[in-house]
Amino acid sequence: MSLSSNIRAGATYVEVTAETSRLQRNLALAREQLQDFGRACTSIGKDLLMGKTVPFTNGTVFLFKISLEIPF
């Protein structure tokens, strides 16, 4: 059995380079958009937590209570 099949003399060396500035710019834009989305979600959560939606929830509770008192 020959060992010549295991010898890789003269194997090709390939180096690949790419221009990534456009990719980096688009990734930075995507990062900014995700951060803006996160800030918006945080703001909504804070608004809910701080009671800016209390009038809505109080109105809903009131309507629910009324619906329990009305005979069907």
C-alpha positions in Angstrom: 0.0 0.0 0.0 1.4 3.3 -1.0 1.5 6.3 1.4 1.6 8.7 -1.5 -2.1 9.4 -1.1 -1.4 10.9 2.3 1.2 13.3 0.9 -0.2 16.7 0.0 2.8 18.2 -1.6 2.0 21.4 -3.5 -1.4 21.9 -1.9 -3.0 25.2 -2.9 -3.0 28.1 -0.4 -5.9 30.5 -0.8 -6.4 33.8 1.1 -9.7 35.5 0.9 -10.1 39.2 1.7 -13.2 41.3 1.6 -14.2 44.9 1.8 -16.3 45.1 5.0 -16.8 48.8 5.5 -20.4 48.6 4.0 -21.2 45.6 6.2 -19.9 47.4 9.3 -21.9 50.5 8.4 -25.1 48.4 8.0 -24.4 46.5 11.2 -24.0 49.8 13.1 -27.3 51.0 11.6 -29.0 47.8 12.7 -27.6 48.2 16.2 -29.0 51.7 16.4 -32.4 50.6 15.3 -32.4 47.8 17.9 -31.4 50.2 20.6 -34.1 52.6 19.6 -36.6 49.8 19.7 -35.4 48.8 23.1 -35.7 52.3 24.4 -39.2 52.6 23.1 -40.2 49.3 24.8 -38.6 50.5 28.0 -40.5 53.8 27.8 -43.8 51.9 27.3 -43.0 49.7 30.3 -42.2 52.7 32.5 -45.4 54.5 31.4 -47.4 51.4 32.4 -45.5 51.1 35.7 -45.8 54.8 36.6 -49.6 54.8 36.1 -50.1 56.7 33.0 -52.6 54.0 32.0 -54.4 54.0 35.3 -57.4 55.9 33.9 -57.8 53.2 31.3 -57.5 50.4 33.8 -59.9 52.1 36.3 -62.4 52.6 33.5 -62.1 48.9 32.6 -62.6 47.8 36.2 -65.6 50.1 36.5 -67.2 48.6 33.4 -66.5 45.1 34.6 -68.2 45.9 38.0 -71.2 47.3 36.2 -71.5 44.2 34.0 -71.6 42.1 37.1 -74.5 44.1 38.5 -76.7 44.0 35.4 -78.9 40.9 35.4 -79.0 39.0 32.2 
